[in-house]
Amino acid sequence: MSRSKVKKHSLRLVSATLATLATLSSHALAGGFAVGEQSTVFLGSATAGAAAGGTIGSMFWNPAATAALPGINTESSYSLILPYGNVQVDHSPLGTTGSSGNVGIDAAVGASYGTYQVSNDFWIGMALNSPFGLATKPENTSYPGSILGLTTKLVTFDANPTFAYRIAPGITIGAGVQIMWAQGKLQFNENPFGSSVAQFTGTDWAFGGTAGIMIEPQKGTSIGLGYRSQMDLELGGNFNRPHTLGAGRIAGSYGATGTINLPDIVTLSLRQEVSPYARLLGTVEWTNWSRFKSLDLVSAGVPTGGTSIPANWSDGWLFSVGGEYDYSAALTLRSGVAYELSPEDSAAKRFTTIPDNNRVWLNFGASYKWSDTVSFDVAYSHIFVQDGGFNRHPPGSPATVSGTIDAAADIVSVGMRTVW
């Protein structure tokens, strides 16, 4: 390929991968506040087979999938998330009860990938994702649970340059760097007798890595193992308090830092051809949510200079199975189911602003090959979330607020893949 053609294709690759940055928004719909909607193709299979290649969207779970396809390739996905969550308070410091209404906020999530084959055995790539996110706000902002949290938001943008190298026939390794920007917002009502909404906002950069291996022991079989490293956020910003509420609670704006420990993730996937037209898919994923011990807020505006909101989460697990069937040369159908063990596995660990529990994913999808160079993908997912109780303390208070949470979600996703 001539230098001018390489330059032309490289510019197209960069343009395609950067195009989704303007649409990236975060809402967590994997366990905890991880974002699982990273590929329309793999949303259709409930992430079954996600780390075992098939498309370059597999790069999110396994950087060795940078070598999934020859030549120059791009892939973009856009998901509309329609969540529902209701918090019912049965006990509060004043003895009042009430419901939050829907705390879910509709959101759009984008993901984009690009790869370029440099030589017969070496590939480079770029992935743009939003790996963690959260956006909740109760419809009823004066309900008794408002002292636990009101608007809560976390947005992340992650640039992940990768490379993959075929070290032997059927064995490919990959690695990458994570460069992540995060913005967080936390609001809660400090006064159970009335409205006194305190707010923290902050931003930070975090850095990490990815690594993985892809093994093809025989034709039609692909096994992928991928790793995304842990990262720590120290969100620097401001803590604002509108009213004075006693010693150490003076109205004003104060410099503040919020600390969040993000988990590392290990994904193991299988992609097995069972006929020339059908493939069996499977995934097991472990997320080290036990790193998330607390959300720590340090500020001169907080009594004693800081407060720690306990989490003490457990590790998360996801198990999924699915399949693909080539209905015709142009149309591929897929489906999958998944069972996910939530890190919020007790009432003491469950946040009203993160309405999570064990869940079942029921997913469907399809791909249509429009031409030799362009394919379109669609997927739908319904998430059944198990009802769960909560028993929490407001920030900086020994009081107890308890009740139950029910939640569910629907996701619609579209995507496009291009061979340049």
Backbone torsions as a table, in degrees:
resi	resn	phi	psi	omega
1	MET	NA	135.2	-178.7
2	SER	-70.1	160.8	-178.8
3	ARG	-62.5	-38.3	-179.3
4	SER	-65.2	-37.9	178.4
5	LYS	-69.2	-39.5	177.2
6	VAL	-60.6	-44.7	179.6
7	LYS	-62.3	-43.6	-179.3
8	LYS	-61.6	-47.2	179.7
9	HIS	-65.4	-38.0	-179.8
10	SER	-63.8	-41.0	178.2
11	LEU	-64.4	-39.1	177.1
12	ARG	-63.2	-41.2	-179.7
13	LEU	-61.9	-47.6	-179.9
14	VAL	-63.5	-43.0	-179.3
15	SER	-62.3	-41.9	-177.9
16	ALA	-67.7	-40.0	-177.8
17	THR	-74.6	-29.4	179.0
18	LEU	-82.7	-16.5	-173.4
19	ALA	-61.1	-30.2	-175.9
20	THR	-84.1	-6.9	-178.2
21	LEU	-58.1	-37.1	-177.5
22	ALA	-68.7	-19.2	-176.7
23	THR	-103.9	-4.4	-176.2
24	LEU	-68.9	127.2	175.2
25	SER	-143.3	154.5	-170.3
26	SER	-115.9	133.2	165.5
27	HIS	-150.2	123.4	-172.6
28	ALA	-71.1	126.3	171.7
29	LEU	-138.9	29.9	160.0
30	ALA	-118.8	-179.5	-176.8
31	GLY	-55.3	143.8	-177.3
32	GLY	67.8	-126.4	174.7
33	PHE	-124.3	31.5	170.1
34	ALA	-76.9	150.2	178.2
35	VAL	-102.7	116.5	-175.9
36	GLY	-94.9	-7.2	-175.0
37	GLU	-89.0	77.1	-174.0
38	GLN	-110.1	-4.9	-179.6
39	SER	-162.3	127.3	177.0
40	THR	-60.6	-39.9	-179.9
41	VAL	-58.9	-49.9	-175.4
42	PHE	-81.7	-17.3	169.3
43	LEU	-65.4	-36.7	178.7
44	GLY	-63.0	-24.2	179.6
45	SER	-107.3	14.1	-178.2
46	ALA	59.1	37.1	-177.2
47	THR	65.0	7.9	173.6
48	ALA	-62.0	129.3	-178.9
49	GLY	78.9	8.4	-169.7
50	ALA	-62.4	-32.5	-177.7
51	ALA	-95.8	6.9	-173.8
52	ALA	-108.7	18.2	175.5
53	GLY	84.1	-155.9	-175.0
54	GLY	102.6	-48.2	171.3
55	THR	-138.8	166.8	-178.6
56	ILE	-75.4	-11.6	173.2
57	GLY	-61.6	-17.6	175.6
58	SER	-63.4	-16.1	-179.4
59	MET	-57.1	-31.3	-178.4
60	PHE	-59.9	-40.2	-177.8
61	TRP	-88.3	-26.7	-174.0
62	ASN	-152.3	107.9	-177.4
63	PRO	-64.0	-16.6	174.9
64	ALA	-63.1	-21.1	177.7
65	ALA	-72.0	-2.8	169.6
66	THR	-55.5	-28.1	179.7
67	ALA	-95.7	19.3	-176.0
68	ALA	-65.3	-30.7	-175.9
69	LEU	-134.4	148.7	178.1
70	PRO	-77.9	161.5	173.8
71	GLY	77.0	-145.3	-179.5
72	ILE	-112.9	128.2	-175.9
73	ASN	-139.4	147.5	172.0
74	THR	-133.1	155.3	178.5
75	GLU	-150.5	134.1	176.8
76	SER	-133.9	144.8	179.4
77	SER	-133.4	145.0	179.2
78	TYR	-136.5	121.9	-175.3
79	SER	-120.5	132.8	173.5
80	LEU	-99.8	121.2	-175.5
81	ILE	-108.2	125.5	-177.8
82	LEU	-119.2	86.1	-174.9
83	PRO	-91.1	157.6	172.9
84	TYR	-137.4	135.8	174.2
85	GLY	-154.8	132.2	179.2
86	ASN	-124.7	130.8	179.5
87	VAL	-106.9	119.8	177.8
88	GLN	-107.2	113.9	179.1
89	VAL	-88.3	122.0	178.8
90	ASP	-104.4	-18.0	178.9
91	HIS	-146.8	133.8	178.5
92	SER	-146.0	167.2	-176.2
93	PRO	-56.2	-32.1	-179.7
94	LEU	-94.8	3.4	-179.5
95	GLY	79.5	6.5	179.8
96	THR	-85.0	154.5	177.0
97	THR	-127.2	167.6	178.7
98	GLY	163.9	173.0	-175.6
99	SER	-117.2	147.4	179.7
100	SER	-77.7	-20.8	-162.3
101	GLY	71.9	-171.4	-177.7
102	ASN	-68.4	122.8	176.3
103	VAL	-92.4	-8.5	-177.8
104	GLY	-75.1	145.3	176.2
105	ILE	-120.1	122.9	177.1
106	ASP	-58.6	140.7	-174.6
107	ALA	-148.4	159.3	174.4
108	ALA	-117.2	136.7	179.8
109	VAL	-125.7	132.6	177.7
110	GLY	-118.0	152.3	174.9
111	ALA	-145.0	142.9	-177.5
112	SER	-143.2	146.0	-175.4
113	TYR	-139.6	148.7	173.4
114	GLY	-147.9	141.7	179.1
115	THR	-137.1	151.4	178.5
116	TYR	-139.3	125.4	178.7
117	GLN	-84.1	110.9	-176.9
118	VAL	-78.0	-41.2	179.7
119	SER	-147.6	-173.2	-176.4
120	ASN	-59.8	-32.2	-174.6
121	ASP	-121.6	8.9	-174.0
122	PHE	-133.8	131.4	-179.9
123	TRP	-128.8	150.6	169.2
124	ILE	-124.1	157.4	-178.3
125	GLY	-156.8	173.6	176.4
126	MET	-143.6	133.2	175.2
127	ALA	-122.5	137.8	175.6
128	LEU	-121.5	120.5	-172.7
129	ASN	-142.4	171.1	169.6
130	SER	-123.5	86.5	-169.1
131	PRO	-74.3	-23.5	178.3
132	PHE	-134.6	147.3	179.6
133	GLY	-174.3	159.6	-178.5
134	LEU	-160.1	136.3	175.6
135	ALA	-152.9	105.5	178.5
136	THR	-137.4	147.8	175.7
137	LYS	-158.7	126.4	-179.2
138	PRO	-71.6	143.5	173.9
139	GLU	-64.7	-37.9	178.0
140	ASN	-98.9	93.7	-173.9
141	THR	-75.2	-7.3	179.8
142	SER	-106.8	12.1	-179.2
143	TYR	-70.7	160.1	-173.0
144	PRO	-58.5	-24.3	179.8
145	GLY	-77.9	0.4	-179.1
146	SER	-64.6	-21.2	177.6
147	ILE	-75.3	-11.3	173.6
148	LEU	-90.6	-28.9	-179.5
149	GLY	168.2	144.3	174.1
150	LEU	-116.2	-113.1	177.0
151	THR	-70.4	125.6	176.6
152	THR	-129.1	129.6	-175.6
153	LYS	-146.6	135.5	171.5
154	LEU	-136.5	123.5	177.6
155	VAL	-120.0	132.9	176.6
156	THR	-129.6	142.5	172.0
157	PHE	-123.8	126.1	-173.5
158	ASP	-125.2	120.8	171.7
159	ALA	-99.2	126.6	-172.0
160	ASN	-130.3	82.2	173.5
161	PRO	-67.9	138.2	-174.7
162	THR	-135.3	165.6	168.0
163	PHE	-142.7	157.0	175.6
164	ALA	-139.2	143.4	-178.7
165	TYR	-136.3	128.3	176.7
166	ARG	-83.2	105.3	-175.3
167	ILE	-84.0	-17.5	177.7
168	ALA	-165.2	160.8	177.6
169	PRO	-55.1	123.6	178.5
170	GLY	84.8	2.4	-180.0
171	ILE	-132.7	117.5	179.4
172	THR	-127.4	135.9	176.5
173	ILE	-114.7	157.3	179.9
174	GLY	-150.7	159.8	177.8
175	ALA	-155.4	163.9	-179.9
176	GLY	-162.3	173.3	178.8
177	VAL	-118.8	136.2	174.8
178	GLN	-101.6	126.3	175.0
179	ILE	-121.2	105.4	-169.6
180	MET	-120.0	134.0	171.7
181	TRP	-108.3	137.9	-177.3
182	ALA	-133.5	147.1	174.0
183	GLN	-133.4	131.4	-178.1
184	GLY	-125.9	152.4	177.8
185	LYS	-144.8	133.1	179.2
186	LEU	-137.2	124.0	175.5
187	GLN	-121.2	140.5	171.6
188	PHE	-152.1	153.0	179.6
189	ASN	-85.7	117.9	-177.9
190	GLU	-78.6	-17.0	-171.5
191	ASN	-118.0	108.5	179.7
192	PRO	-68.4	-13.6	-179.6
193	PHE	-89.1	-12.3	-177.6
194	GLY	-172.6	-163.3	-175.9
195	SER	-98.1	120.6	172.0
196	SER	-149.3	82.8	-170.8
197	VAL	-84.4	114.5	173.8
198	ALA	-91.6	147.9	-176.3
199	GLN	-141.1	133.9	172.1
200	PHE	-114.3	135.7	171.9
201	THR	-134.8	143.9	-179.6
202	GLY	-165.3	163.4	179.0
203	THR	-135.3	160.8	177.5
204	ASP	-164.0	162.3	170.0
205	TRP	-110.0	143.6	176.2
206	ALA	-137.2	153.5	-176.4
207	PHE	-132.1	142.4	-179.8
208	GLY	-156.2	-163.8	-178.3
209	GLY	-142.9	168.5	172.9
210	THR	-134.6	152.9	178.3
211	ALA	-153.5	155.0	179.6
212	GLY	-172.7	170.9	178.3
213	ILE	-142.6	144.0	176.1
214	MET	-123.8	127.2	-179.3
215	ILE	-121.7	130.2	175.7
216	GLU	-119.5	87.1	-175.6
217	PRO	-67.2	-23.9	176.8
218	GLN	-155.9	165.3	-179.7
219	LYS	-61.6	130.2	178.7
220	GLY	92.9	-3.4	179.2
221	THR	-121.1	127.6	177.4
222	SER	-134.6	128.8	178.1
223	ILE	-121.3	125.7	-178.5
224	GLY	-123.3	138.1	176.2
225	LEU	-128.1	119.4	-176.6
226	GLY	-126.5	153.6	-178.2
227	TYR	-136.6	131.8	171.6
228	ARG	-116.7	127.0	-170.7
229	SER	-76.4	159.7	172.8
230	GLN	-69.3	153.6	175.5
231	MET	-142.7	157.1	179.9
232	ASP	-121.7	134.4	177.1
233	LEU	-108.4	130.3	169.5
234	GLU	-119.7	87.5	-173.7
235	LEU	-73.4	111.6	-179.9
236	GLY	-94.7	129.3	-178.1
237	GLY	-171.9	-133.9	-175.1
238	ASN	-134.7	147.8	173.0
239	PHE	-115.5	121.0	-176.2
240	ASN	-113.9	131.6	178.8
241	ARG	-125.7	121.8	-175.6
242	PRO	-80.8	-23.2	-175.4
243	HIS	-132.1	149.2	173.5
244	THR	-81.7	127.2	-176.4
245	LEU	-127.1	45.8	177.8
246	GLY	99.4	-175.4	-176.4
247	ALA	-57.8	132.3	178.1
248	GLY	78.2	-0.9	-179.4
249	ARG	-124.9	59.7	-176.3
250	ILE	-90.4	133.7	179.5
251	ALA	-58.5	143.1	178.3
252	GLY	152.4	-176.8	177.3
253	SER	-116.0	126.6	-173.8
254	TYR	-126.2	144.9	170.3
255	GLY	-62.5	142.3	-174.8
256	ALA	-151.5	157.6	175.7
257	THR	-133.2	129.8	175.4
258	GLY	-112.5	129.4	-175.9
259	THR	-110.1	129.3	176.9
260	ILE	-132.7	128.5	176.0
261	ASN	-97.4	114.9	-178.3
262	LEU	-89.9	150.4	-173.4
263	PRO	-85.0	159.9	163.8
264	ASP	-90.4	157.6	-172.0
265	ILE	-134.8	134.2	175.7
266	VAL	-120.8	128.1	-178.1
267	THR	-125.4	128.4	176.6
268	LEU	-119.0	124.6	-176.1
269	SER	-134.4	154.3	177.2
270	LEU	-127.0	137.9	172.8
271	ARG	-128.4	110.3	-172.3
272	GLN	-123.6	119.4	175.4
273	GLU	-74.2	125.0	179.4
274	VAL	-107.5	-12.3	173.5
275	SER	-162.7	170.9	178.2
276	PRO	-60.9	-14.4	-174.7
277	TYR	-118.4	-2.0	-173.4
278	ALA	-139.5	146.7	179.3
279	ARG	-135.0	139.9	175.6
280	LEU	-97.6	135.9	-175.0
281	LEU	-125.9	146.4	177.7
282	GLY	-154.7	150.3	178.5
283	THR	-146.7	141.4	166.1
284	VAL	-125.4	128.3	-177.8
285	GLU	-130.9	134.2	177.3
286	TRP	-115.0	132.5	178.5
287	THR	-123.0	124.9	-172.7
288	ASN	-81.0	61.4	-179.1
289	TRP	-71.0	-10.9	177.8
290	SER	-66.8	-10.3	172.3
291	ARG	-69.1	-24.6	-175.9
292	PHE	-84.0	83.8	-178.8
293	LYS	-80.5	-34.5	-175.9
294	SER	-167.4	162.8	168.6
295	LEU	-104.6	112.3	-173.9
296	ASP	-102.4	130.0	178.8
297	LEU	-120.9	120.0	-179.4
298	VAL	-115.3	122.7	-179.3
299	SER	-163.8	147.5	175.9
300	ALA	-65.8	-18.0	-179.7
301	GLY	-83.9	-3.9	179.9
302	VAL	-103.4	136.8	179.0
303	PRO	-50.7	138.4	-176.9
304	THR	61.8	12.4	174.3
305	GLY	87.8	-3.1	179.2
306	GLY	178.4	166.5	176.8
307	THR	-143.9	152.5	179.3
308	SER	-123.4	119.9	178.1
309	ILE	-94.4	108.0	-172.3
310	PRO	-67.8	145.0	173.8
311	ALA	-122.2	-59.6	179.0
312	ASN	52.6	43.9	-177.3
313	TRP	-67.7	158.5	173.3
314	SER	-93.5	168.1	175.2
315	ASP	-67.6	148.6	177.5
316	GLY	-100.7	148.9	178.0
317	TRP	-134.8	143.0	174.4
318	LEU	-132.3	134.9	178.4
319	PHE	-127.2	123.8	-178.5
320	SER	-138.5	147.9	174.1
321	VAL	-134.2	148.5	-179.5
322	GLY	-164.7	-175.0	179.9
323	GLY	-157.5	159.2	175.3
324	GLU	-124.0	144.2	177.5
325	TYR	-137.7	126.3	178.0
326	ASP	-83.5	97.0	-179.5
327	TYR	-64.9	-34.4	176.2
328	SER	-153.5	-178.1	179.2
329	ALA	-64.5	-22.8	-177.1
330	ALA	-104.2	-25.5	-171.2
331	LEU	-115.7	124.5	175.0
332	THR	-117.1	130.9	177.9
333	LEU	-107.4	146.8	177.8
334	ARG	-146.9	158.9	177.3
335	SER	-156.2	162.0	178.9
336	GLY	-166.6	158.1	173.8
337	VAL	-130.5	149.8	179.6
338	ALA	-142.1	149.4	172.7
339	TYR	-122.1	127.4	-175.1
340	GLU	-122.4	128.6	176.7
341	LEU	-90.3	119.1	-175.3
342	SER	-76.2	146.0	172.6
343	PRO	-70.8	-18.2	176.9
344	GLU	-91.7	77.8	-171.0
345	ASP	-102.2	18.3	174.4
346	SER	-155.3	163.9	-178.4
347	ALA	-63.4	-32.1	-178.4
348	ALA	-72.9	-21.8	-177.7
349	LYS	-97.3	-10.5	-171.2
350	ARG	-89.1	121.7	177.3
351	PHE	-86.0	138.7	174.2
352	THR	-68.6	-24.7	179.2
353	THR	-87.6	-6.1	174.1
354	ILE	-130.0	78.0	-172.6
355	PRO	-73.4	81.4	-172.1
356	ASP	-121.5	152.2	171.8
357	ASN	-164.8	-179.0	176.6
358	ASN	-54.9	144.2	-173.0
359	ARG	-142.7	156.6	174.2
360	VAL	-118.4	130.0	177.2
361	TRP	-102.4	132.1	173.2
362	LEU	-122.7	114.4	-167.7
363	ASN	-129.5	148.0	176.1
364	PHE	-139.2	151.3	178.2
365	GLY	-162.2	170.2	178.6
366	ALA	-155.8	154.9	174.7
367	SER	-130.0	139.0	178.8
368	TYR	-122.7	122.7	179.2
369	LYS	-83.8	100.0	-176.3
370	TRP	-69.6	-38.8	179.3
371	SER	-154.2	-175.3	178.1
372	ASP	-65.7	-17.5	-175.4
373	THR	-116.1	-14.4	-174.6
374	VAL	-130.1	131.9	174.4
375	SER	-130.1	147.0	177.7
376	PHE	-115.8	142.7	-178.1
377	ASP	-124.3	146.7	172.7
378	VAL	-137.5	152.9	178.4
379	ALA	-156.1	153.2	175.4
380	TYR	-136.9	141.4	178.3
381	SER	-138.3	137.7	168.1
382	HIS	-118.0	131.7	-178.2
383	ILE	-112.2	121.1	175.7
384	PHE	-95.7	117.4	-178.8
385	VAL	-107.1	127.4	179.7
386	GLN	-64.7	136.1	175.8
387	ASP	-62.2	146.7	-179.3
388	GLY	-150.1	155.5	178.0
389	GLY	-92.2	163.3	174.4
390	PHE	-137.1	149.6	177.8
391	ASN	-147.0	96.1	-169.5
392	ARG	-126.9	161.0	174.4
393	HIS	-108.5	135.4	174.2
394	PRO	-61.2	154.2	179.8
395	PRO	-54.9	124.7	176.8
396	GLY	72.9	18.0	-177.2
397	SER	-134.1	145.5	176.3
398	PRO	-85.6	-4.2	-178.9
399	ALA	-63.0	158.8	-177.7
400	THR	-119.8	135.8	172.5
401	VAL	-124.2	129.8	-176.9
402	SER	-140.0	161.4	179.8
403	GLY	168.0	-150.7	-177.1
404	THR	-134.1	156.2	179.1
405	ILE	-129.8	134.0	168.7
406	ASP	-124.1	145.2	-173.2
407	ALA	-151.6	160.8	175.5
408	ALA	-165.5	172.5	179.6
409	ALA	-160.3	151.9	170.0
410	ASP	-123.1	143.0	179.9
411	ILE	-133.0	132.1	173.2
412	VAL	-120.8	131.4	-174.7
413	SER	-134.6	143.2	173.8
414	VAL	-130.5	151.6	-178.8
415	GLY	-152.9	167.3	177.6
416	MET	-141.6	139.2	176.6
417	ARG	-122.7	138.7	-176.0
418	THR	-133.7	135.5	170.2
419	VAL	-103.3	120.2	-175.5
420	TRP	-90.5	NA	NA
